[in-house]
Structure formats: C-alpha cells, structure tokens
Amino acid sequence: MKKTLQYLFDYKTLSKEQAKEILINISNGRYSDAEVTAFVTVYLMRTITIEELAGFTEALMDLCVKVDFSDHKTIDIVGTGGDGKDTFNISTLASFIVAGTGQKVAKQGNYGASTVSGASNVMELMGYQFKSDQQQLKKELEQANICFLHAPVFHPALKNVGPIRKSLGLRTFFNMLGPLVNPARPDYQLLGVYSLEMARIYTYFLQQSGRAFHIVYSLDGYDEISLTGDTKIISNSGERIATPEQLGRRRVTEDDIFGGKTLESAAEIFSNVIEGNGTWPQNAVVLANAATALHCTGNYKDYDDAYYAAVDSLDSGKARQCFNTLIAMNK
C-alpha cells in the first residue's frame, strides 16, 4: 500500500485493474486502518476517475453476496449521501410509495456515515431484520413489493471500512460506490448525487451499464430532489432542469425537510409520512422523488402520470400497506 499511496500522492491515477486489486485487498483486511484511511483521504482531495470507479465497482460486485431477482423488474432509489444537509429519509420513503404502485423495489442502504439517520438506521429501528437469504428477500419482494438490502451484509469491503467512514464523518468514495453495487442489479435506478461533477461521472458510467437511470441533483447541493430549488435531471435520453413547481407542485424550505438531530426524531418523521400524517412539504418532496423514480421505468406516459400514481399510493394507504406487510414479515 505504501507504494500505491506514494504513487497517488504524486497526482497519478489508478487503472481499472489496479483499483480493483486494491479494493479486493481492503476487503480481505490486508491493509491497516491507517493505510486505508490514507487511501480514502486521496479521494477527499481529488475526483475519482471513471477507470477507478469501474475497478472499485467491479471488485465489490465480484465479492458481494449474490441475489437473483430476475423474475421481476426492480428499481433502486438511492442517494450518494454526504451532502451534509441532514434531511429526513426521503429516498427510503419514496421507495415505499413506489412499491405501493406495484413496482418492485430492491432498496439498498447503509447506516449513515455522515448523517444521523441512514436508510439502514431507520429500517432497523422500525423493526426490519437485515438478511442475505435470497428466498426470504424474494418472498418480501413478492408480498410487500419491496425488500431491503443492508450493504454491509452483502459487501464485506464496505463492512470492513465502516468504522473508518464513521470516524471520518465525511463523504468518501464509498458514498459513490454504494449506489452502483446493489447486488440485485436492478433494472432501473434513481440516483441522487451531491455535485455536478459526480453527476457527470455517474452519467458516463451508467450509460455503459445498459440500465435505465435518472440522476438527480438539486442545484443548491442536495443529493435528491429537495424542492428547495431547481433540480438537474439526467437520464438515458438527455438532461433537463426542472423547477420545484414542476416536480412537486410547490417550493419548500430547508427547515421543512430537516430530519432532526436524533435517530428517534428521524424515525418519527418517517412514521408520520408513511401513515399519511406528514406535513405538506414532507409529502411533496417524497412524492417528487417517487414520481421521478416511476417515470424512470418507462411505464408512464409522462411525469404527471407518474406523479398521480405516487399520490394515489400515499393517499390510498397502499404505501403504508407495503411497509406494514414488510415489517410484519420480519417479526
């Protein structure tokens, strides 16, 4: 690792093969925490390259616990995290709204590394039991339209660096890898990023993957559709700028979507929204993200049709039913 670090400190970049080898070694525990921390720090100081991203991603997918949901067309809704905005669990709630429309969701998540409540934090608190058993996950997918894949269970490399990421409390290149290494290999993906540079890198990468995708970036720095300002949306067919009014029928403030300072407060917001008792701004943001995910599948004529389907899922209680079914299956 010392030679690699010196190489990187000389402003050089890794080939795909080098990046893959290093991440496999990290997964196998061949480096000390200090060496891994130094390696991670390199990517806090410069942007990851497409070759490096491809190598890291390939390593994690080769090493991950495999699941096969090919009987279903699945979607994942995820942000990179690390935007420093401390919103409530928008993408997780959007996943249940999407599930409520009948669309199968293979949602991957992790504990929050730079926020109070990551997707795994709130799902665990709500009573979900993390698992890697394919039959159980497939049963959840078929009965609740959604299953949850806790990243460390499937990715030993992510599990090994968890304490380092937590102690740093900063976004690292592992934030970037997370959305790309869902072991279910979903057919569709709504991916939120924290910068336009990240959007560019993901676009190049996902264009080569063959899957349908929508990348979203709120121009004021959120890694999801925040409705606090305009959002850049990049898909297989091009890119556009959308206003809060176009996506969520209204503009909201930063305070409207704050997730609280504790996991318990984040969980309370989650419960209120899924039970149909969310505030107007909270509902609007979740619906906008869910509608954009639905639009990504190509199953809706236009965005408005996808939005109406999302509204019906929340208002009719279908999203809540998916959530209750999933949690009941974990008792």
C-alpha positions as CSV (number, residue, x, y, z in Angstrom):
1,M,0.0,0.0,0.0
2,K,2.9,2.4,0.7
3,K,4.0,2.3,-2.9
4,T,0.4,2.9,-4.0
5,L,0.0,5.8,-1.7
6,Q,3.2,7.5,-2.9
7,Y,2.0,6.9,-6.5
8,L,-1.3,8.6,-5.7
9,F,0.4,11.4,-3.8
10,D,2.3,12.2,-7.0
11,Y,-1.0,13.1,-8.6
12,K,-1.3,9.9,-10.6
13,T,-4.4,7.8,-11.0
14,L,-5.1,4.1,-10.9
15,S,-6.0,1.8,-13.8
16,K,-9.2,-0.2,-13.5
17,E,-7.2,-3.3,-12.7
18,Q,-5.1,-1.5,-10.0
19,A,-8.3,-0.1,-8.4
20,K,-10.0,-3.5,-8.4
21,E,-7.0,-5.2,-6.8
22,I,-6.7,-2.6,-4.0
23,L,-10.3,-2.9,-3.1
24,I,-10.1,-6.6,-3.0
25,N,-7.2,-6.3,-0.7
26,I,-9.1,-3.9,1.5
27,S,-11.9,-6.4,1.7
28,N,-9.5,-9.1,2.7
29,G,-8.1,-7.0,5.5
30,R,-4.6,-6.8,4.0
31,Y,-4.1,-3.1,5.0
32,S,-4.1,-1.4,8.4
33,D,-6.7,1.1,9.3
34,A,-4.1,3.9,8.9
35,E,-3.3,2.8,5.4
36,V,-7.0,2.6,4.4
37,T,-7.7,6.0,5.9
38,A,-4.8,7.5,3.9
39,F,-6.1,5.8,0.8
40,V,-9.6,7.1,1.4
41,T,-8.2,10.6,2.0
42,V,-6.8,10.8,-1.5
43,Y,-10.3,10.8,-2.9
44,L,-11.3,13.6,-0.4
45,M,-8.8,15.7,-2.2
46,R,-9.5,14.9,-5.8
47,T,-12.2,13.5,-8.0
48,I,-12.3,9.8,-8.7
49,T,-11.7,8.8,-12.4
50,I,-14.1,6.6,-14.5
51,E,-11.4,3.9,-14.5
52,E,-11.0,3.9,-10.8
53,L,-14.8,3.9,-10.2
54,A,-15.1,1.0,-12.6
55,G,-12.4,-1.0,-10.9
56,F,-13.8,-0.4,-7.4
57,T,-17.3,-1.3,-8.6
58,E,-16.2,-4.5,-10.3
59,A,-14.4,-5.6,-7.2
60,L,-17.4,-5.1,-4.9
61,M,-19.7,-6.9,-7.4
62,D,-17.3,-9.8,-7.7
63,L,-17.1,-10.1,-3.9
64,C,-20.7,-9.4,-3.0
65,V,-23.2,-12.0,-1.8
66,K,-25.3,-12.6,-4.9
67,V,-29.1,-12.4,-5.1
68,D,-31.2,-13.1,-8.2
69,F,-34.5,-11.2,-8.7
70,S,-34.5,-11.7,-12.5
71,D,-38.1,-12.9,-12.3
72,H,-39.0,-9.2,-11.6
73,K,-38.2,-5.8,-13.0
74,T,-36.8,-4.0,-9.9
75,I,-35.8,-0.4,-9.2
76,D,-33.5,1.1,-6.6
77,I,-33.8,4.7,-5.2
78,V,-30.7,5.9,-3.5
79,G,-28.6,8.9,-2.9
80,T,-24.9,9.0,-2.5
81,G,-25.2,10.7,0.9
82,G,-22.6,13.1,2.0
83,D,-24.4,16.2,1.0
84,G,-24.3,17.5,4.6
85,K,-28.0,18.5,4.5
86,D,-29.4,16.2,7.2
87,T,-32.7,15.7,5.5
88,F,-35.2,13.0,6.7
89,N,-35.2,9.6,5.0
90,I,-36.6,10.8,1.7
91,S,-35.4,8.1,-0.7
92,T,-36.5,5.3,1.7
93,L,-40.0,6.7,2.0
94,A,-40.1,7.2,-1.8
95,S,-39.2,3.5,-2.1
96,F,-42.4,2.5,-0.2
97,I,-44.5,4.9,-2.3
98,V,-43.1,3.3,-5.5
99,A,-43.8,-0.1,-4.0
100,G,-47.4,0.9,-3.3
101,T,-47.9,1.4,-7.1
102,G,-47.0,-2.2,-7.7
103,Q,-43.4,-1.6,-8.9
104,K,-40.9,-4.0,-7.3
105,V,-38.2,-2.2,-5.3
106,A,-34.8,-3.7,-4.3
107,K,-33.7,-0.9,-2.0
108,Q,-30.1,-1.0,-0.9
109,G,-29.0,1.1,2.1
110,N,-26.5,1.5,4.8
111,Y,-26.0,3.2,8.2
112,G,-25.5,6.9,8.0
113,A,-21.7,7.7,7.8
114,S,-22.2,11.5,7.6
115,T,-25.8,11.9,8.8
116,V,-27.8,10.9,11.8
117,S,-30.1,8.5,10.1
118,G,-29.2,6.5,7.1
119,A,-31.7,4.1,5.4
120,S,-30.4,1.2,7.5
121,N,-30.7,3.1,10.7
122,V,-34.4,3.9,10.3
123,M,-35.3,0.5,8.8
124,E,-33.6,-1.3,11.8
125,L,-35.4,1.0,14.3
126,M,-38.7,0.2,12.6
127,G,-38.2,-3.5,13.1
128,Y,-36.7,-4.7,9.8
129,Q,-34.2,-7.6,10.2
130,F,-31.2,-7.4,7.9
131,K,-30.7,-10.6,6.0
132,S,-29.0,-12.1,2.9
133,D,-31.1,-15.1,2.4
134,Q,-32.4,-14.9,-1.2
135,Q,-35.6,-16.9,-0.6
136,Q,-36.7,-14.6,2.3
137,L,-35.8,-11.5,0.3
138,K,-37.7,-12.7,-2.7
139,K,-40.7,-13.5,-0.6
140,E,-40.7,-9.9,0.7
141,L,-40.4,-8.6,-2.8
142,E,-43.3,-10.7,-3.9
143,Q,-45.6,-10.0,-1.0
144,A,-44.7,-6.4,0.0
145,N,-43.3,-5.3,-3.4
146,I,-40.1,-4.3,-1.6
147,C,-37.1,-5.8,0.1
148,F,-34.2,-4.0,1.8
149,L,-30.5,-4.9,1.2
150,H,-28.3,-3.8,4.1
151,A,-25.0,-3.1,2.3
152,P,-22.5,-4.5,4.9
153,V,-24.3,-7.8,4.8
154,F,-23.7,-8.1,1.1
155,H,-20.3,-6.3,0.8
156,P,-17.5,-7.3,3.1
157,A,-15.3,-4.4,1.9
158,L,-18.0,-1.9,3.0
159,K,-18.3,-3.7,6.3
160,N,-14.6,-3.5,6.9
161,V,-14.3,0.2,6.3
162,G,-17.5,1.1,8.2
163,P,-15.7,2.2,11.4
164,I,-13.2,4.3,9.4
165,R,-16.0,6.0,7.4
166,K,-17.9,6.7,10.7
167,S,-14.8,8.1,12.4
168,L,-14.1,10.4,9.5
169,G,-17.7,11.6,9.3
170,L,-17.1,12.8,5.8
171,R,-18.3,11.7,2.4
172,T,-15.8,9.3,0.8
173,F,-15.6,7.5,-2.5
174,F,-17.5,4.7,-0.8
175,N,-20.5,7.0,-0.9
176,M,-20.1,7.0,-4.6
177,L,-19.8,3.2,-4.8
178,G,-22.9,2.5,-2.8
179,P,-25.5,3.2,-5.5
180,L,-23.6,1.3,-8.1
181,V,-23.2,-2.0,-6.2
182,N,-26.7,-3.2,-5.5
183,P,-26.3,-7.0,-5.6
184,A,-29.8,-7.3,-7.1
185,R,-28.6,-5.5,-10.2
186,P,-31.8,-3.5,-10.5
187,D,-33.2,-2.8,-14.0
188,Y,-34.0,0.9,-13.1
189,Q,-32.3,3.3,-10.9
190,L,-33.0,6.8,-9.4
191,L,-29.7,8.1,-8.2
192,G,-29.1,11.3,-6.3
193,V,-25.7,13.0,-6.3
194,Y,-24.2,15.8,-4.3
195,S,-22.4,17.6,-7.1
196,L,-22.5,18.2,-10.8
197,E,-19.1,16.6,-11.2
198,M,-20.4,13.4,-9.6
199,A,-23.4,13.6,-12.0
200,R,-21.0,13.7,-14.9
201,I,-19.1,10.7,-13.7
202,Y,-22.2,8.6,-13.0
203,T,-23.7,9.5,-16.4
204,Y,-20.6,8.1,-18.2
205,F,-20.6,5.1,-16.0
206,L,-24.4,4.3,-16.2
207,Q,-24.6,4.9,-19.9
208,Q,-22.3,1.9,-20.3
209,S,-24.3,-0.3,-17.9
210,G,-27.4,-0.6,-20.1
211,R,-29.8,0.0,-17.3
212,A,-32.5,2.8,-17.3
213,F,-31.5,5.6,-15.0
214,H,-32.4,9.0,-13.8
215,I,-29.6,11.0,-12.0
216,V,-30.9,13.9,-9.9
217,Y,-29.0,16.8,-8.3
218,S,-30.6,19.8,-6.6
219,L,-28.7,22.8,-7.7
220,D,-28.4,24.0,-4.1
221,G,-26.5,20.9,-3.1
222,Y,-28.9,18.2,-2.2
223,D,-28.4,14.6,-3.4
224,E,-32.1,14.2,-4.0
225,I,-35.0,16.2,-5.3
226,S,-35.3,18.7,-2.4
227,L,-37.8,21.2,-3.9
228,T,-35.8,23.9,-2.2
229,G,-34.6,25.0,-5.7
230,D,-34.3,23.7,-9.3
231,T,-33.2,20.2,-10.0
232,K,-31.0,18.9,-12.8
233,I,-32.2,15.5,-14.1
234,I,-30.1,13.4,-16.3
235,S,-31.4,10.3,-18.0
236,N,-30.6,7.8,-20.8
237,S,-32.2,10.2,-23.2
238,G,-30.7,13.6,-22.1
239,E,-30.8,16.2,-19.4
240,R,-33.1,19.0,-18.2
241,I,-33.6,21.5,-15.4
242,A,-36.9,21.2,-13.5
243,T,-38.4,23.6,-11.1
244,P,-39.9,22.7,-7.7
245,E,-43.4,23.6,-9.0
246,Q,-42.9,21.2,-11.9
247,L,-41.8,18.3,-9.8
248,G,-43.6,18.7,-6.5
249,R,-46.2,21.4,-7.2
250,R,-44.6,23.7,-4.7
251,R,-41.3,25.0,-3.3
252,V,-40.2,24.2,0.2
253,T,-37.6,25.5,2.6
254,E,-34.6,23.8,4.1
255,D,-36.2,23.7,7.5
256,D,-39.2,21.9,6.0
257,I,-37.2,18.8,5.2
258,F,-34.8,18.7,8.1
259,G,-34.5,15.2,9.5
260,G,-33.9,16.2,13.2
261,K,-30.9,15.8,15.4
262,T,-31.6,12.3,16.6
263,L,-32.5,8.9,15.0
264,E,-35.7,8.9,17.0
265,S,-36.8,12.2,15.5
266,A,-36.0,11.0,12.0
267,A,-38.0,7.8,12.7
268,E,-40.9,9.9,13.9
269,I,-40.9,11.8,10.7
270,F,-40.7,8.6,8.7
271,S,-43.7,7.1,10.6
272,N,-45.8,10.3,10.2
273,V,-45.2,10.4,6.4
274,I,-45.9,6.7,5.8
275,E,-49.0,6.8,8.0
276,G,-50.3,9.7,5.9
277,N,-49.7,12.3,8.6
278,G,-46.7,14.1,7.0
279,T,-46.6,17.8,6.5
280,W,-47.4,19.2,3.1
281,P,-43.7,19.9,2.3
282,Q,-42.6,16.5,3.5
283,N,-45.1,14.7,1.4
284,A,-44.3,16.9,-1.6
285,V,-40.6,16.1,-1.5
286,V,-41.2,12.3,-1.1
287,L,-43.8,12.3,-3.9
288,A,-41.5,14.2,-6.3
289,N,-38.7,11.6,-5.8
290,A,-41.1,8.7,-6.1
291,A,-42.7,10.1,-9.2
292,T,-39.3,10.6,-10.8
293,A,-38.4,7.0,-10.0
294,L,-41.6,5.8,-11.5
295,H,-41.0,7.9,-14.6
296,C,-37.6,6.2,-15.0
297,T,-39.2,2.8,-15.5
298,G,-40.9,3.9,-18.7
299,N,-44.2,2.6,-17.6
300,Y,-45.9,6.0,-17.5
301,K,-46.7,8.2,-20.5
302,D,-45.2,11.3,-18.8
303,Y,-44.1,12.7,-15.5
304,D,-47.6,13.8,-14.5
305,D,-49.0,10.3,-14.8
306,A,-46.2,9.0,-12.6
307,Y,-46.8,11.8,-10.1
308,Y,-50.6,10.9,-9.9
309,A,-49.7,7.3,-9.3
310,A,-47.4,8.3,-6.4
311,V,-50.0,10.5,-4.9
312,D,-52.5,7.6,-5.1
313,S,-50.1,5.2,-3.4
314,L,-49.6,7.6,-0.4
315,D,-53.2,8.8,-0.1
316,S,-54.9,5.4,-0.5
317,G,-52.6,3.8,2.1
318,K,-51.0,1.4,-0.5
319,A,-47.5,2.6,0.5
320,R,-48.4,2.1,4.2
321,Q,-49.7,-1.4,3.5
322,C,-46.4,-2.3,1.7
323,F,-44.5,-1.0,4.8
324,N,-46.7,-2.8,7.3
325,T,-46.5,-6.1,5.3
326,L,-42.7,-5.9,5.1
327,I,-42.3,-5.2,8.9
328,A,-44.8,-7.9,9.8
329,M,-42.8,-10.4,7.8
330,N,-39.8,-9.6,10.0
331,K,-41.3,-10.4,13.3
